[in-house]
Amino acid sequence: MPSSSVKSEPKGQADAVLPILSPGVGYFPCVLYECNSSFEISYVSPNVSELINLNNADLVGSRAFSHDRVFRDDIAAVDDRLKNLKIACSASLVHRIIDDSGLCTWVAHSLSKDPAEDRDLWHGCIVPIPAEKRILDLDYDVVSRFIHKIGNHFQLLTLLISPLKKILPKSREMDVLEETVEKAIGVARAFADYSQKPNWSAEISVSEAIASAINARNFLFVEAGIRLREDIEDAIKSVVLPGDAGLLESAIGNILENALEATQPNGEISVHARLENWDLNKSSVIVLSIVDTGCGIAQEDLSKVTMPFYSTKQDHDGLGLSMASRFIELHGGGVRVDSWLGKGTKVRITIPVTQTR
């Protein structure tokens, strides 16, 4: 951000220059802030409550935009970029910020220092990115990894074709070929699901999506010998959202299936859903938690579990939880995974509420 955009005024005069106003132009949709080299905030523009749903009074004195409010999966990237900040005098990146209701907002974030300025003062600028700009566009890295993955499966198919011409139809090679074809088709279908755009309807019932995801998998709980506990607030039954019922059900179902795979017989999976109200912007969010008593996930792996094609299990393509995260983000929400080795995993889904019946 150009240093002329934020003047180094005493704090009593800061409101006179922030946020940026220009005759005939009006309100500029960005959050401006000042901090020191330790990234402790000394000033943040009042519009932060409107643009990112954060209380500016709580941010002053904190390291909010370098750590406290950065989405956990993005902290490593933010830290890496900030390492060179003092040398280069500027840094910028795209990441997510967690707001006061627990939801994530994608932002374009820049931080700079005027080399000629003697004071330990840094100027920051944060611009929220509309969901349709960030979520609906596929990451080229994801596409590249998909091509690599599917290519590996078909390469194995090619290697098997020659010996199969010389042997009888009933053979181990034929079994491997069929298995490989099934995997290739499975990856292609999963990626097709991952990359699809939602088919928005006028309104969908969140409680019905939860119930449908559970009912479709009841037989899996019985077969695995795992107890299912449900605690769905009555208030959830009146909540409707604009969205895609199929994608929302798929997201919840994928998380349930992950929990089932991680939990041993006689274990337990709990589904909790409640409605939370937030006074800051008069909005509400649904908080859906799926908790299992399974094997858990190592702490060093938690930041990667929602990445496409990442899996700690053999013979898994790692698209289930990444699809769930993407589908929830398409509905304006977010997914957080907490886990403890040998004790279990908790997946917390937050979805903003627009209306009730």
C-alpha positions as CSV (number, residue, x, y, z in Angstrom):
1,M,0.0,0.0,0.0
2,P,1.5,3.4,-0.9
3,S,2.7,5.3,2.2
4,S,0.7,8.3,1.1
5,S,-2.6,6.4,1.8
6,V,-2.0,6.4,5.5
7,K,-0.5,9.5,7.2
8,S,1.6,9.2,10.3
9,E,-0.7,11.3,12.5
10,P,-1.0,11.3,16.2
11,K,-3.8,8.9,17.2
12,G,-6.1,11.7,18.1
13,Q,-6.1,12.7,14.4
14,A,-6.2,9.3,12.9
15,D,-10.0,9.2,12.4
16,A,-9.7,12.3,10.2
17,V,-7.8,10.4,7.6
18,L,-9.1,6.8,8.0
19,P,-11.0,5.3,6.3
20,I,-10.2,6.8,2.9
21,L,-12.8,9.2,1.6
22,S,-12.6,11.1,-1.7
23,P,-15.1,13.8,-2.9
24,G,-17.6,12.2,-5.3
25,V,-16.1,8.7,-4.8
26,G,-17.4,7.7,-1.4
27,Y,-16.4,4.8,0.8
28,F,-13.3,2.7,0.0
29,P,-13.9,-1.0,0.8
30,C,-10.7,-1.8,2.7
31,V,-9.5,-2.1,6.3
32,L,-6.5,0.0,7.2
33,Y,-4.4,-0.5,10.2
34,E,-1.1,0.4,11.8
35,C,1.3,-1.8,13.8
36,N,4.9,-2.1,15.0
37,S,7.6,-4.5,13.9
38,S,6.2,-7.1,16.4
39,F,2.9,-6.7,14.5
40,E,1.1,-5.4,17.5
41,I,-1.8,-3.2,16.3
42,S,-2.0,0.4,17.4
43,Y,-4.9,1.5,15.1
44,V,-7.5,-0.2,12.9
45,S,-10.1,1.6,10.9
46,P,-13.7,1.4,12.2
47,N,-15.0,-0.3,9.1
48,V,-13.4,-3.5,10.1
49,S,-16.6,-4.4,11.9
50,E,-18.6,-4.0,8.7
51,L,-16.1,-5.6,6.2
52,I,-14.7,-8.5,8.3
53,N,-17.1,-8.7,11.3
54,L,-14.4,-7.9,13.8
55,N,-14.6,-5.6,16.8
56,N,-11.9,-3.0,16.3
57,A,-11.6,-2.3,20.1
58,D,-10.5,-5.9,20.6
59,L,-7.9,-5.7,17.9
60,V,-5.8,-2.8,19.3
61,G,-2.8,-4.2,21.2
62,S,-3.0,-7.6,19.6
63,R,-1.1,-9.5,16.8
64,A,-4.5,-10.2,15.2
65,F,-3.6,-10.0,11.5
66,S,-0.3,-11.9,11.8
67,H,-1.5,-14.7,14.0
68,D,-4.5,-14.4,16.3
69,R,-7.1,-14.0,13.6
70,V,-5.5,-15.9,10.7
71,F,-7.1,-19.2,9.8
72,R,-4.9,-22.0,11.1
73,D,-4.3,-23.6,7.7
74,D,-2.9,-20.3,6.5
75,I,-0.6,-19.4,9.4
76,A,2.5,-21.1,8.0
77,A,2.1,-19.1,4.7
78,V,1.6,-15.9,6.6
79,D,4.7,-16.5,8.8
80,D,6.8,-17.4,5.9
81,R,5.9,-14.2,4.1
82,L,6.5,-12.0,7.2
83,K,10.0,-13.4,7.7
84,N,11.2,-11.2,4.8
85,L,9.1,-8.2,5.6
86,K,11.7,-6.3,7.6
87,I,14.2,-6.7,4.8
88,A,11.9,-6.0,1.8
89,C,9.8,-3.4,3.7
90,S,6.6,-4.8,2.1
91,A,4.7,-8.1,1.9
92,S,1.4,-9.2,0.4
93,L,-0.6,-12.4,0.2
94,V,-4.1,-13.9,0.1
95,H,-5.3,-15.8,3.1
96,R,-8.3,-16.3,5.4
97,I,-9.2,-14.3,8.6
98,I,-11.5,-15.8,11.3
99,D,-14.3,-13.3,12.3
100,D,-16.1,-12.9,15.6
101,S,-18.7,-15.4,14.6
102,G,-16.1,-18.1,13.8
103,L,-16.5,-17.8,10.0
104,C,-13.6,-17.3,7.5
105,T,-13.2,-14.3,5.2
106,W,-10.8,-14.5,2.3
107,V,-8.7,-11.3,2.1
108,A,-6.0,-9.7,0.0
109,H,-3.5,-8.4,2.7
110,S,-0.6,-6.1,2.3
111,L,1.8,-4.6,4.9
112,S,4.5,-2.0,4.2
113,K,6.9,0.5,5.8
114,D,8.2,3.7,4.4
115,P,12.1,3.2,4.4
116,A,12.5,6.9,5.0
117,E,10.3,6.8,8.2
118,D,12.3,6.6,11.4
119,R,9.4,5.4,13.7
120,D,8.6,1.7,14.2
121,L,5.4,2.0,12.3
122,W,4.0,-0.3,9.6
123,H,0.9,0.4,7.4
124,G,-1.5,-2.5,6.6
125,C,-4.3,-2.8,4.1
126,I,-6.9,-5.6,4.0
127,V,-9.4,-6.0,1.2
128,P,-12.1,-8.7,1.6
129,I,-12.4,-11.0,-1.5
130,P,-16.0,-11.9,-2.5
131,A,-16.7,-15.6,-2.1
132,E,-17.6,-16.1,-5.7
133,K,-14.2,-14.8,-6.8
134,R,-12.2,-17.1,-4.5
135,I,-14.2,-20.2,-4.0
136,L,-15.7,-20.9,-7.5
137,D,-12.3,-20.7,-9.3
138,L,-10.2,-23.8,-9.0
139,D,-6.6,-23.6,-7.9
140,Y,-4.2,-24.5,-10.8
141,D,-2.1,-26.4,-8.3
142,V,-5.1,-28.6,-7.5
143,V,-5.7,-29.2,-11.2
144,S,-2.0,-30.1,-11.7
145,R,-2.1,-32.6,-8.9
146,F,-5.3,-34.2,-10.2
147,I,-3.7,-34.7,-13.6
148,H,-0.6,-36.3,-12.0
149,K,-2.8,-38.5,-9.9
150,I,-5.0,-39.8,-12.7
151,G,-1.9,-40.2,-14.9
152,N,-0.3,-42.5,-12.4
153,H,-3.3,-44.8,-12.5
154,F,-3.4,-45.0,-16.3
155,Q,0.3,-45.5,-16.5
156,L,-0.1,-48.7,-14.5
157,L,-2.9,-49.7,-16.8
158,T,-0.5,-49.4,-19.8
159,L,2.1,-51.5,-18.1
160,L,-0.4,-54.2,-17.5
161,I,-1.9,-54.4,-21.0
162,S,1.1,-56.3,-22.6
163,P,1.3,-59.3,-20.2
164,L,-2.5,-59.6,-20.1
165,K,-2.4,-60.4,-23.9
166,K,-0.4,-63.5,-23.1
167,I,-2.4,-64.9,-20.2
168,L,-5.9,-66.2,-19.5
169,P,-8.7,-63.8,-18.6
170,K,-8.9,-65.1,-15.0
171,S,-5.7,-63.8,-13.5
172,R,-4.2,-61.6,-10.7
173,E,-3.3,-59.1,-13.4
174,M,-6.9,-58.8,-14.4
175,D,-7.9,-58.2,-10.8
176,V,-5.3,-55.5,-10.5
177,L,-6.4,-53.9,-13.8
178,E,-10.0,-53.8,-12.6
179,E,-9.0,-52.3,-9.3
180,T,-6.9,-49.7,-10.9
181,V,-9.6,-48.8,-13.4
182,E,-12.0,-48.4,-10.4
183,K,-9.5,-46.1,-8.7
184,A,-9.1,-44.0,-11.8
185,I,-12.8,-43.7,-12.2
186,G,-13.2,-42.9,-8.5
187,V,-10.7,-40.1,-8.6
188,A,-12.3,-38.7,-11.8
189,R,-15.7,-38.7,-10.2
190,A,-14.5,-37.2,-6.9
191,F,-12.7,-34.4,-8.8
192,A,-15.8,-33.8,-10.9
193,D,-17.8,-33.4,-7.6
194,Y,-15.1,-31.2,-6.2
195,S,-15.0,-28.8,-9.2
196,Q,-18.7,-28.5,-9.8
197,K,-20.5,-25.3,-9.2
198,P,-23.5,-25.3,-6.9
199,N,-27.1,-25.6,-8.2
200,W,-28.6,-22.9,-6.0
201,S,-32.2,-23.3,-4.9
202,A,-34.5,-20.7,-3.3
203,E,-34.0,-22.2,0.1
204,I,-32.8,-25.5,1.7
205,S,-33.4,-26.8,5.1
206,V,-30.2,-27.4,7.1
207,S,-31.9,-29.8,9.5
208,E,-33.1,-31.9,6.5
209,A,-29.6,-32.0,5.1
210,I,-28.2,-33.2,8.4
211,A,-30.9,-35.8,8.8
212,S,-30.5,-37.0,5.2
213,A,-26.7,-37.4,5.6
214,I,-27.1,-39.4,8.8
215,N,-30.0,-41.6,7.5
216,A,-28.1,-42.5,4.3
217,R,-25.3,-43.9,6.5
218,N,-27.2,-45.5,9.4
219,F,-26.4,-49.0,8.0
220,L,-22.6,-48.2,8.1
221,F,-22.9,-47.4,11.8
222,V,-24.7,-50.7,12.4
223,E,-22.1,-52.7,10.3
224,A,-19.2,-51.1,12.1
225,G,-20.7,-51.5,15.6
226,I,-20.4,-47.8,16.3
227,R,-22.8,-45.8,18.4
228,L,-24.3,-42.6,17.0
229,R,-25.5,-39.8,19.3
230,E,-27.5,-36.9,17.9
231,D,-28.1,-33.5,19.7
232,I,-29.8,-31.2,17.2
233,E,-31.4,-28.0,18.7
234,D,-35.0,-27.5,17.8
235,A,-34.1,-24.0,16.6
236,I,-32.2,-25.6,13.7
237,K,-35.4,-27.0,12.2
238,S,-36.5,-23.5,11.3
239,V,-33.3,-22.5,9.5
240,V,-33.2,-22.3,5.7
241,L,-30.4,-21.2,3.5
242,P,-29.9,-20.3,-0.2
243,G,-27.8,-23.1,-1.5
244,D,-27.4,-26.6,-2.9
245,A,-29.0,-29.3,-0.7
246,G,-27.0,-32.0,-2.5
247,L,-23.6,-30.4,-1.8
248,L,-24.4,-29.6,1.8
249,E,-25.6,-33.1,2.4
250,S,-22.4,-34.5,0.7
251,A,-20.2,-32.3,2.9
252,I,-21.8,-33.6,6.1
253,G,-21.8,-37.2,4.8
254,N,-18.1,-37.1,3.9
255,I,-17.2,-35.9,7.4
256,L,-19.3,-38.7,8.9
257,E,-17.6,-41.3,6.7
258,N,-14.2,-40.1,7.7
259,A,-15.2,-40.4,11.4
260,L,-16.5,-43.9,10.7
261,E,-13.2,-45.0,9.1
262,A,-11.2,-43.6,12.1
263,T,-13.4,-45.2,14.8
264,Q,-13.1,-48.7,16.1
265,P,-16.0,-51.0,16.9
266,N,-17.8,-50.0,20.2
267,G,-16.7,-46.5,19.6
268,E,-18.9,-43.4,19.4
269,I,-19.7,-40.6,17.0
270,S,-21.6,-37.6,18.2
271,V,-23.4,-35.0,16.0
272,H,-24.2,-31.7,17.7
273,A,-26.0,-28.7,16.0
274,R,-26.9,-25.4,17.6
275,L,-27.8,-21.9,16.5
276,E,-25.6,-19.0,17.8
277,N,-26.5,-15.3,17.7
278,W,-24.0,-12.5,17.3
279,D,-24.8,-9.0,18.3
280,L,-22.0,-7.3,16.3
281,N,-23.8,-7.5,13.0
282,K,-27.2,-8.9,14.2
283,S,-26.5,-12.2,12.4
284,S,-26.6,-15.9,13.4
285,V,-24.5,-18.9,12.6
286,I,-25.2,-22.6,12.7
287,V,-22.5,-24.5,14.5
288,L,-22.4,-28.2,13.6
289,S,-19.9,-30.4,15.4
290,I,-19.1,-34.1,14.5
291,V,-17.0,-35.7,17.2
292,D,-15.5,-39.2,17.1
293,T,-13.6,-41.4,19.5
294,G,-11.2,-42.6,16.8
295,C,-7.5,-42.8,16.3
296,G,-7.0,-39.1,15.9
297,I,-4.7,-37.1,13.7
298,A,-1.1,-35.9,14.5
299,Q,-0.9,-32.2,15.2
300,E,1.6,-31.6,12.4
301,D,-1.0,-33.0,9.9
302,L,-3.9,-30.9,11.0
303,S,-3.1,-28.0,8.7
304,K,-3.1,-30.3,5.7
305,V,-6.2,-32.4,6.1
306,T,-8.4,-30.2,4.0
307,M,-5.9,-30.1,1.1
308,P,-7.0,-32.0,-2.0
309,F,-5.3,-35.3,-2.4
310,Y,-3.7,-35.3,1.1
311,S,-4.4,-38.4,3.2
312,T,-2.7,-40.1,6.1
313,K,-4.3,-43.4,5.1
314,Q,-3.1,-45.8,2.4
315,D,-5.3,-46.4,-0.6
316,H,-7.2,-43.1,0.0
317,D,-7.2,-40.3,-2.5
318,G,-7.7,-37.6,0.1
319,L,-10.7,-35.8,-1.5
320,G,-13.4,-36.4,1.1
321,L,-12.6,-33.7,3.7
322,S,-11.3,-31.3,1.0
323,M,-14.7,-31.6,-0.8
324,A,-16.5,-31.1,2.5
325,S,-14.5,-27.9,3.2
326,R,-15.0,-26.6,-0.3
327,F,-18.8,-27.2,-0.2
328,I,-19.2,-25.6,3.2
329,E,-17.2,-22.5,1.9
330,L,-19.5,-22.3,-1.1
331,H,-22.3,-21.7,1.5
332,G,-20.3,-19.0,3.1
333,G,-19.1,-21.2,6.0
334,G,-15.9,-22.8,7.2
335,V,-14.6,-26.0,8.6
336,R,-12.1,-26.4,11.5
337,V,-10.5,-29.8,12.5
338,D,-9.2,-30.4,16.0
339,S,-7.8,-33.8,16.9
340,W,-5.9,-35.7,19.6
341,L,-3.9,-38.9,18.8
342,G,-5.5,-41.9,20.4
343,K,-8.5,-39.9,21.6
344,G,-10.5,-38.7,18.6
345,T,-11.3,-35.9,16.2
346,K,-13.7,-33.0,16.2
347,V,-14.8,-31.3,13.0
348,R,-16.6,-28.0,13.6
349,I,-18.7,-26.5,10.7
350,T,-20.0,-22.9,10.9
351,I,-22.5,-21.7,8.4
352,P,-24.0,-18.2,8.3
353,V,-27.8,-17.9,8.6
354,T,-29.8,-15.7,6.3
355,Q,-33.3,-16.5,7.3
356,T,-35.6,-18.8,9.3
357,R,-39.0,-20.3,8.5
